[in-house]
Structures are given as C-alpha cells and as structure tokens.
Amino acid sequence: MVASGMYPDVVTYNTIARAFAQTGETCEAEQMILEMQNNKVVPNERTCGIIVTGYCKEGNVTEALRFVYRMKELAVQPNLVVFNSLIKGSLDVTDTNRVDEALTLMEEFGVKLDVITFSTIMNALSSAGLEIFDDMVKAGIEPDTHAFSILAKVMFVLGSQERLSHSSIPWANLVCTQML
C-alpha cells in the first residue's frame, strides 16, 4: 500500500485492529497505535473500542481497564460502548470490583448508563436484579423487552413467580404464564 504512494487511514487501521482482536491478538492491535501515531493517524473511539472489547473477549479485563486509562493519554474519550464492553467483560470473569471501577470511571467521564448497561448487570447478578432494575427506572431509563425478560428471569429464579403473576405490569402475566 505504502509502496504505491497510498497511506493507511484510521479506517484501515481499525480494520486491521479488529482482525487482530478477533483472532485473540489484541496486544498486536494496541501496538498498532504507535504505528498510527508515527504515520500521523489519530486513533479514535472506534480504535479504542476495538482494543477494549478485544481484551475483554480474551478474558483479560485488567488489560482492558489499563487501556481505558491509556485513552486519556491518547485524548480519546471512552464512550458508552467501551464501558459496556468493559462491564460485560468484568462480569464474564466474575470480577465485580472491576465493574465498580468501570461504573466509577463512567461517572468521572460523564458517560450515562443506558438500558444495556443495566440489563447486562441485572443478567449477571440475578440476586441483585430487582434492585438494579429499580435503579434503572429511578434513573429515568425506559426498560426495553430485554430488560423485562431479564427481570422476569430474576424474579422466577428468586421464587417471585407469585408476585410476578399478580403484577400490574401488563407483560408480567404473559411472562409468568410462559414460564410456568
């Protein structure tokens, strides 16, 4: 490419980074950032998201979190997708301390939680699902069908079928009937 006088742009680098991350070589994707900088190509949110998600899929949440901190050096603001990936990755390896750290960082960066954030946490932490659902509603986030199905699962697992079947929420009776 360079031999022909063409130079890679951020989209090209992101495509290569995604290939590295998908094959479990996220550290190679991260090392490309130096090459990008040497070629005066600025990494963007997508570049960083690929790296964080890649580390999380590899089960390497420590590296993912380290990279989120590195994003400050790169002058890239972590976005909701980055944080949701970090939270899911942390929950996948049952590291609730990292979830807490990610939530704290979200607040520091001014990134608001969304229904995916709450649903991911509710699904992983079934015993706390009801409380998390209430927090989501109190935060003014409209639950979607996925959040409601997780809530139904949580309530069923916790033995709340009776409460669910007498709920004033229209979908609850249908869900309860389907579960029983």
JOKA-V257043 format. One record per residue. N is the residue number from 1. RES is the residue in three letters. PHI is phi in radians with two decimals (none if undefined). PSI is psi in degrees with one decimal (NA if undefined). D_CENTER is the distance of its C-alpha to the mean C-alpha in Angstrom with 1 decimal. Layout:
n=<N:N>
res=<RES:RES>
phi=<PHI:PHI>
psi=<PSI:PSI>
d_center=<D_CENTER:D_CENTER>
//
This chain:
n=<1:2:3:4:5:6:7:8:9:10:11:12:13:14:15:16:17:18:19:20:21:22:23:24:25:26:27:28:29:30:31:32:33:34:35:36:37:38:39:40:41:42:43:44:45:46:47:48:49:50:51:52:53:54:55:56:57:58:59:60:61:62:63:64:65:66:67:68:69:70:71:72:73:74:75:76:77:78:79:80:81:82:83:84:85:86:87:88:89:90:91:92:93:94:95:96:97:98:99:100:101:102:103:104:105:106:107:108:109:110:111:112:113:114:115:116:117:118:119:120:121:122:123:124:125:126:127:128:129:130:131:132:133:134:135:136:137:138:139:140:141:142:143:144:145:146:147:148:149:150:151:152:153:154:155:156:157:158:159:160:161:162:163:164:165:166:167:168:169:170:171:172:173:174:175:176:177:178:179:180>
res=<MET:VAL:ALA:SER:GLY:MET:TYR:PRO:ASP:VAL:VAL:THR:TYR:ASN:THR:ILE:ALA:ARG:ALA:PHE:ALA:GLN:THR:GLY:GLU:THR:CYS:GLU:ALA:GLU:GLN:MET:ILE:LEU:GLU:MET:GLN:ASN:ASN:LYS:VAL:VAL:PRO:ASN:GLU:ARG:THR:CYS:GLY:ILE:ILE:VAL:THR:GLY:TYR:CYS:LYS:GLU:GLY:ASN:VAL:THR:GLU:ALA:LEU:ARG:PHE:VAL:TYR:ARG:MET:LYS:GLU:LEU:ALA:VAL:GLN:PRO:ASN:LEU:VAL:VAL:PHE:ASN:SER:LEU:ILE:LYS:GLY:SER:LEU:ASP:VAL:THR:ASP:THR:ASN:ARG:VAL:ASP:GLU:ALA:LEU:THR:LEU:MET:GLU:GLU:PHE:GLY:VAL:LYS:LEU:ASP:VAL:ILE:THR:PHE:SER:THR:ILE:MET:ASN:ALA:LEU:SER:SER:ALA:GLY:LEU:GLU:ILE:PHE:ASP:ASP:MET:VAL:LYS:ALA:GLY:ILE:GLU:PRO:ASP:THR:HIS:ALA:PHE:SER:ILE:LEU:ALA:LYS:VAL:MET:PHE:VAL:LEU:GLY:SER:GLN:GLU:ARG:LEU:SER:HIS:SER:SER:ILE:PRO:TRP:ALA:ASN:LEU:VAL:CYS:THR:GLN:MET:LEU>
phi=<none:-1.14:-1.05:-1.55:1.56:-1.76:-2.09:-1.16:-1.85:-1.09:-1.14:-1.09:-1.09:-1.11:-1.12:-1.17:-1.06:-1.08:-1.10:-1.07:-1.11:-1.22:-1.78:1.35:-2.06:-1.11:-1.07:-1.16:-1.09:-1.15:-1.13:-1.13:-1.05:-1.09:-1.08:-1.03:-1.11:-1.09:-1.67:1.02:-1.90:-1.60:-1.09:-2.07:-0.99:-1.12:-0.97:-1.18:-1.07:-1.06:-1.21:-1.07:-1.09:-1.06:-1.06:-1.11:-1.14:-1.40:1.40:-1.82:-1.17:-1.05:-1.18:-1.07:-1.16:-1.01:-1.20:-1.04:-1.13:-1.14:-0.99:-1.05:-1.08:-1.44:1.04:-2.04:-1.37:-1.08:-1.86:-1.04:-1.10:-1.06:-1.18:-1.10:-1.11:-1.12:-1.14:-1.09:-1.06:-1.15:-1.21:-1.07:-1.81:0.85:-1.94:-1.19:-1.12:-1.20:-1.08:-1.03:-1.13:-1.11:-1.13:-1.13:-1.09:-1.00:-1.12:-1.06:-1.49:1.28:-1.63:-1.46:-1.17:-2.17:-1.10:-1.17:-1.02:-1.11:-1.12:-1.07:-1.19:-1.02:-1.13:-1.35:-1.97:-0.85:-1.14:-1.80:-0.98:-1.12:-1.16:-1.13:-1.05:-1.06:-1.07:-1.10:-1.13:-1.11:-1.36:1.42:-1.67:-1.30:-1.11:-1.79:-1.08:-1.12:-1.10:-1.15:-1.20:-1.15:-1.03:-1.07:-1.07:-1.05:-1.13:-1.15:-1.08:-1.45:1.39:-1.76:-0.99:-1.09:-1.14:-1.12:-1.22:-1.83:-1.23:-1.49:-1.36:-0.96:-1.33:-1.12:-1.10:-1.11:-1.07:-1.06:-1.07:-1.18:-1.30:-1.50>
psi=<-51.9:-36.4:-28.8:4.9:3.1:142.2:143.0:144.9:-175.0:-34.6:-41.9:-47.1:-40.4:-37.5:-43.3:-41.7:-42.7:-39.7:-43.8:-47.2:-39.2:-20.6:15.0:20.6:51.6:-31.4:-33.0:-39.8:-42.0:-38.0:-23.8:-20.7:-38.5:-43.6:-41.1:-48.0:-39.5:-29.8:14.0:35.8:127.5:123.9:144.7:-174.1:-38.6:-44.4:-50.3:-38.2:-39.6:-42.8:-47.1:-47.4:-40.1:-48.4:-41.7:-43.1:-26.8:-5.1:13.8:69.8:-30.5:-45.4:-37.5:-45.9:-40.9:-41.3:-34.4:-41.4:-36.7:-27.2:-30.2:-44.8:-33.7:-2.2:38.0:124.5:121.0:136.9:-177.6:-38.9:-42.5:-48.1:-39.3:-38.2:-43.6:-42.1:-46.2:-43.6:-40.5:-41.1:-35.2:-31.2:16.3:49.3:82.6:-23.4:-38.4:-33.8:-47.2:-42.4:-41.0:-42.0:-38.5:-44.1:-39.3:-44.0:-44.1:-38.6:-3.4:25.7:122.8:140.4:150.0:-175.4:-32.4:-42.3:-52.5:-42.5:-40.2:-46.1:-43.5:-44.1:-40.2:-33.1:63.9:-40.9:-24.4:5.1:-41.0:-42.8:-41.3:-40.6:-45.6:-41.1:-39.9:-47.3:-41.6:-30.1:-1.4:19.0:124.7:117.8:141.7:-177.5:-33.4:-44.3:-41.1:-38.0:-35.4:-43.6:-43.4:-42.5:-45.2:-47.6:-38.3:-45.4:-37.3:4.3:27.3:23.1:-39.8:-46.1:-39.7:-41.7:-20.2:16.2:153.4:-4.3:122.9:-36.3:-18.3:-43.0:-41.0:-45.7:-46.1:-43.3:-41.1:-35.2:-33.3:NA>
d_center=<34.2:35.3:38.8:39.1:38.4:34.9:32.0:28.3:26.2:22.5:21.8:23.8:22.1:18.6:20.1:21.4:18.3:16.4:19.4:19.3:15.7:16.4:19.5:18.0:19.5:16.6:19.1:21.4:18.9:18.5:22.3:22.7:21.8:25.2:26.8:25.2:26.5:29.9:30.0:29.1:25.9:23.2:19.6:17.3:13.7:13.4:15.1:12.8:9.6:11.5:12.4:9.3:7.9:11.5:11.9:9.2:10.8:14.0:13.3:13.9:11.5:14.5:14.8:11.2:11.8:15.3:14.2:12.2:15.6:17.4:15.9:18.4:21.2:20.2:20.3:16.9:14.9:11.2:9.7:7.3:5.5:5.8:4.8:1.7:2.4:4.9:5.0:5.0:7.2:9.1:9.8:10.9:13.4:14.2:13.8:13.8:15.2:12.2:10.1:13.1:13.1:9.6:10.8:14.1:12.9:11.3:14.7:16.6:15.1:15.7:12.3:12.5:10.2:10.4:11.2:7.9:6.8:10.3:10.6:8.0:9.9:13.2:13.1:12.6:15.1:17.7:20.4:18.6:17.4:20.3:19.9:16.2:17.4:20.2:18.1:16.1:19.5:21.0:18.5:19.8:16.8:18.3:17.1:16.9:18.5:15.4:15.2:19.0:19.0:16.8:19.1:22.1:21.0:20.5:23.9:25.5:24.5:25.7:28.9:28.6:29.8:32.9:31.1:28.8:31.9:33.6:30.7:31.5:28.2:29.6:27.0:27.5:30.9:29.8:26.9:29.2:31.9:29.6:28.5:32.1>
//
